[in-house]
Amino acid sequence: MNRRILPWWAASAALLVIVSGTAFAQSVGEPSSFTITVKQGSQVIAHKDVTVGPGKDLPDIKTTYQDGDPESFVQLISSTSPGMPSPVILKLVSEPTPDMTTYRLLHFYIDVPLDMTHIDLPGVTSLFNPNNPDQIDVSVTNMQFSNAVGAQPQLENSPYFYTSFMRDHAGMFYNLPQSNPYNFDGHTVYDIQVPATAYLDSDASRYTFASTAGVSSSWTWGKIPHPVIGPPPTKVHNGMAYVNPYVPGYVYELGLAVAFTYVPVPEPATAGLLLLGIVLIRRRR
């Protein structure tokens, strides 16, 4: 089984910001720093201040196809942390529009590898407790960008904005509640992800998204269901059919996406004037 941790998903987008009848766009720079917190119920799994850029925690946030070498990763917790004999790492990928002016898309990949030299192999402990039915929250706070502009974190309310996924011990995608069905968009197993429509609907019992715009912006992907042990366990897709996971409830990777658009004045009234359209196109990362 191929255990490469990165699926196919990339994006292109168009943004229209209308203020007093005037259309304009401004770039959102590369991220420079943020704090990430991962929780399952009341249990804090990871909490870390992360810096981005040359000589910092994440010096390379471009994919291999963008700059010819793999993106970097940072350790969120070590294998010596209480109750966690496997490390937890974070990869971050930044993707702007081709003209660098309309929006920025960030992909967060939270993995539990075997060790720090074998990051493509699953660790001995699941990222989330398979016996705990509590939902998962991932919060990013104090996100700042290199050009110090105000930014609005947001999702596009579309089934084609692939917002989150989980993968099992063998690297297969879980068939999570409200995820797109197999081959939904003609890209086989990589379609089995939870779209933004699940996060932005009126159901507040699972999949929620809340954000605050500004020069220092924050957001939370909230109430993400965990594929706990059944009966029956949530199935995974092996490329041919849905099957029971080899290790039921085990999560090797959680992937999340968010988009940013420029806001000249980080106020709710201004943020409400944003229009964002995103079309996702899969590619090998």
C-alpha positions as CSV (number, residue, x, y, z in Angstrom):
1,M,0.0,0.0,0.0
2,N,1.3,3.4,-1.0
3,R,1.7,5.5,2.2
4,R,2.7,8.8,0.7
5,I,1.0,11.2,3.0
6,L,-0.2,13.8,0.4
7,P,-3.3,13.5,-1.7
8,W,-4.3,15.2,-4.9
9,W,-5.9,18.6,-4.4
10,A,-4.9,22.0,-5.6
11,A,-6.8,25.1,-6.4
12,S,-7.4,28.1,-8.7
13,A,-9.7,30.9,-7.8
14,A,-11.3,34.2,-8.7
15,L,-12.0,36.9,-6.1
16,L,-14.1,40.0,-6.4
17,V,-14.1,42.6,-3.6
18,I,-16.6,45.3,-4.0
19,V,-16.5,48.5,-1.9
20,S,-18.6,51.5,-2.9
21,G,-18.9,50.1,-6.4
22,T,-15.1,49.7,-6.9
23,A,-13.5,46.4,-7.7
24,F,-10.0,45.7,-6.6
25,A,-7.7,43.0,-5.4
26,Q,-4.7,42.9,-3.1
27,S,-2.3,40.2,-2.4
28,V,-2.2,38.1,0.8
29,G,1.5,37.3,1.5
30,E,3.0,34.1,2.7
31,P,2.2,33.1,6.3
32,S,4.8,34.2,8.8
33,S,3.6,32.9,12.2
34,F,0.6,31.3,13.9
35,T,-0.4,29.1,16.8
36,I,-2.1,25.7,16.3
37,T,-4.1,23.7,18.8
38,V,-5.5,20.2,18.2
39,K,-8.1,18.9,20.6
40,Q,-10.3,15.8,20.9
41,G,-13.1,16.7,23.2
42,S,-11.4,18.3,26.3
43,Q,-8.0,16.6,25.6
44,V,-5.4,18.9,24.1
45,I,-3.4,16.7,21.7
46,A,-1.0,19.4,20.4
47,H,-0.4,23.1,21.0
48,K,2.5,25.0,19.4
49,D,3.6,28.4,18.2
50,V,4.9,28.0,14.7
51,T,7.1,30.3,12.6
52,V,7.4,30.2,8.8
53,G,10.3,31.3,6.6
54,P,14.0,30.8,6.1
55,G,15.7,29.5,9.2
56,K,12.4,29.1,11.1
57,D,10.2,26.1,12.0
58,L,8.8,25.7,8.5
59,P,11.3,27.1,6.0
60,D,9.7,25.5,2.9
61,I,6.0,25.5,2.4
62,K,6.0,24.9,-1.3
63,T,5.2,21.5,-2.8
64,T,7.8,19.6,-4.8
65,Y,6.1,20.6,-8.1
66,Q,6.5,24.2,-7.2
67,D,10.2,24.3,-6.2
68,G,11.6,20.9,-6.9
69,D,12.1,19.7,-3.2
70,P,9.7,18.4,-0.5
71,E,8.0,20.8,1.8
72,S,9.3,21.0,5.4
73,F,7.6,19.8,8.6
74,V,7.7,20.8,12.2
75,Q,7.2,18.5,15.3
76,L,4.2,19.5,17.3
77,I,4.8,17.0,20.1
78,S,7.6,14.5,20.6
79,S,7.4,10.7,21.1
80,T,8.3,11.3,24.8
81,S,5.1,13.2,25.4
82,P,2.9,11.5,28.1
83,G,0.4,9.1,26.5
84,M,1.8,9.6,23.0
85,P,4.7,7.2,22.1
86,S,4.6,8.5,18.5
87,P,5.6,12.0,17.4
88,V,3.0,14.4,15.8
89,I,4.1,16.6,12.9
90,L,2.7,19.4,10.9
91,K,3.2,20.1,7.2
92,L,1.9,23.4,5.7
93,V,1.5,24.1,2.0
94,S,0.8,27.5,0.6
95,E,-0.8,28.1,-2.8
96,P,-1.5,31.5,-4.3
97,T,-3.3,32.3,-7.5
98,P,-1.1,32.5,-10.5
99,D,-1.2,36.3,-10.5
100,M,-0.4,36.4,-6.8
101,T,-3.2,38.9,-6.1
102,T,-6.6,37.4,-5.5
103,Y,-6.4,34.8,-2.7
104,R,-4.1,32.4,-0.8
105,L,-5.0,28.8,0.0
106,L,-3.3,26.9,2.9
107,H,-3.3,23.2,3.4
108,F,-2.5,21.8,6.9
109,Y,-1.4,18.2,7.2
110,I,-1.2,16.8,10.8
111,D,0.5,13.4,10.9
112,V,1.6,10.8,13.4
113,P,4.6,9.1,11.8
114,L,6.7,6.2,13.1
115,D,9.5,8.5,13.9
116,M,11.1,11.7,12.6
117,T,13.2,9.9,10.0
118,H,10.3,7.8,8.7
119,I,7.5,10.4,8.4
120,D,5.7,8.4,5.6
121,L,5.2,5.4,7.9
122,P,2.4,5.3,10.5
123,G,3.2,5.6,14.2
124,V,2.4,3.1,16.9
125,T,-0.3,5.4,18.3
126,S,-3.3,6.9,16.5
127,L,-3.5,10.7,16.1
128,F,-6.8,10.5,17.9
129,N,-8.0,8.0,20.5
130,P,-10.0,5.3,18.7
131,N,-12.0,4.5,21.8
132,N,-13.0,8.1,22.4
133,P,-16.1,9.3,20.5
134,D,-15.4,12.9,21.2
135,Q,-15.3,15.3,18.2
136,I,-12.1,17.1,17.1
137,D,-11.4,20.8,16.9
138,V,-8.4,22.3,15.2
139,S,-7.8,26.0,15.9
140,V,-5.3,28.4,14.3
141,T,-4.8,31.7,16.0
142,N,-2.7,34.8,15.4
143,M,-2.1,33.9,11.8
144,Q,0.1,36.7,10.4
145,F,1.3,37.2,6.8
146,S,4.7,38.4,5.5
147,N,3.2,41.6,4.0
148,A,1.2,42.4,7.2
149,V,-2.2,42.8,5.4
150,G,-5.6,42.1,6.8
151,A,-6.9,38.7,5.8
152,Q,-10.3,36.9,6.0
153,P,-10.1,33.1,6.6
154,Q,-12.9,31.4,4.8
155,L,-14.3,28.4,3.0
156,E,-16.2,28.4,-0.3
157,N,-19.7,27.0,0.2
158,S,-19.3,24.4,-2.5
159,P,-19.0,20.6,-2.6
160,Y,-15.8,21.1,-4.7
161,F,-14.0,22.9,-1.9
162,Y,-12.3,19.9,-0.3
163,T,-12.0,21.0,3.3
164,S,-10.9,18.0,5.4
165,F,-10.1,14.3,5.3
166,M,-8.7,11.5,7.5
167,R,-6.5,8.6,6.5
168,D,-6.0,5.3,8.2
169,H,-3.0,3.1,9.2
170,A,-2.6,2.0,5.5
171,G,-3.0,5.5,4.1
172,M,-6.6,5.0,2.8
173,F,-9.3,7.6,3.1
174,Y,-12.0,7.2,5.7
175,N,-15.6,7.4,4.4
176,L,-16.4,10.1,7.0
177,P,-20.0,11.4,7.5
178,Q,-21.0,13.9,4.8
179,S,-17.8,13.2,2.8
180,N,-18.1,13.3,-1.0
181,P,-18.8,9.8,-2.4
182,Y,-16.2,7.7,-4.2
183,N,-15.4,9.2,-7.6
184,F,-17.6,12.2,-6.9
185,D,-15.5,14.5,-9.1
186,G,-13.9,11.8,-11.3
187,H,-10.7,11.5,-9.3
188,T,-11.5,8.2,-7.5
189,V,-10.4,7.9,-3.8
190,Y,-9.1,11.4,-3.6
191,D,-12.7,12.6,-3.8
192,I,-13.6,11.1,-0.5
193,Q,-13.1,14.3,1.5
194,V,-15.5,16.4,3.5
195,P,-16.5,19.5,1.4
196,A,-17.0,23.0,2.7
197,T,-20.8,22.6,2.4
198,A,-20.7,20.4,5.5
199,Y,-18.9,23.0,7.5
200,L,-21.2,25.9,6.4
201,D,-24.6,24.3,6.6
202,S,-27.1,24.9,9.3
203,D,-26.2,21.8,11.3
204,A,-24.1,22.9,14.2
205,S,-23.8,19.4,15.7
206,R,-20.8,18.5,13.5
207,Y,-18.5,20.2,11.0
208,T,-18.4,23.9,12.0
209,F,-16.2,26.8,10.9
210,A,-15.7,30.1,12.6
211,S,-13.2,32.8,11.8
212,T,-12.0,36.3,12.7
213,A,-10.4,38.6,10.1
214,G,-7.6,41.0,10.6
215,V,-3.9,41.5,10.4
216,S,-3.8,38.8,13.0
217,S,-6.6,36.4,12.0
218,S,-7.9,33.2,13.6
219,W,-10.3,30.4,12.8
220,T,-11.4,26.9,13.9
221,W,-12.5,23.8,12.0
222,G,-14.8,22.5,14.7
223,K,-16.8,19.4,15.7
224,I,-15.0,17.1,13.2
225,P,-16.4,13.5,13.8
226,H,-13.8,10.9,14.6
227,P,-14.0,7.5,12.9
228,V,-14.3,5.6,16.2
229,I,-14.7,1.9,16.5
230,G,-18.3,0.8,15.6
231,P,-20.0,-1.4,15.4
232,P,-19.5,-1.2,12.5
233,P,-16.3,0.9,12.1
234,T,-16.2,3.7,9.5
235,K,-15.0,2.1,6.3
236,V,-12.0,3.1,4.1
237,H,-11.6,2.9,0.3
238,N,-8.8,0.7,-1.0
239,G,-9.1,1.9,-4.6
240,M,-11.6,-0.8,-5.6
241,A,-14.2,-0.9,-2.8
242,Y,-15.1,0.2,0.7
243,V,-13.5,-2.1,3.3
244,N,-13.0,-2.2,7.0
245,P,-9.8,-0.4,8.1
246,Y,-6.9,-2.7,9.1
247,V,-6.8,-0.9,12.5
248,P,-10.3,0.4,13.1
249,G,-10.5,4.0,14.3
250,Y,-6.7,4.6,13.8
251,V,-6.0,8.0,12.2
252,Y,-2.6,8.5,10.6
253,E,-3.3,11.9,9.0
254,L,-5.8,14.7,9.3
255,G,-5.8,17.2,6.3
256,L,-7.4,20.6,6.4
257,A,-7.8,23.5,4.0
258,V,-8.7,27.2,4.3
259,A,-8.6,30.2,1.9
260,F,-7.7,33.8,2.6
261,T,-8.8,37.0,0.9
262,Y,-7.5,40.5,1.5
263,V,-9.7,42.8,3.7
264,P,-8.8,46.5,3.7
265,V,-10.7,47.0,7.0
266,P,-10.9,43.9,9.2
267,E,-14.5,44.4,10.2
268,P,-17.5,42.1,9.8
269,A,-19.2,44.6,7.5
270,T,-16.2,44.7,5.2
271,A,-15.7,40.9,5.3
272,G,-19.3,40.4,4.2
273,L,-18.5,42.1,0.9
274,L,-16.1,39.3,-0.2
275,L,-17.0,37.0,-3.0
276,L,-14.8,33.9,-3.4
277,G,-15.1,31.2,-6.1
278,I,-12.8,28.2,-5.9
279,V,-12.5,25.3,-8.3
280,L,-10.3,22.5,-7.2
281,I,-8.2,20.5,-9.6
282,R,-6.4,17.4,-8.3
283,R,-2.7,16.8,-8.9
284,R,0.0,14.7,-7.4
285,R,1.7,16.7,-4.6
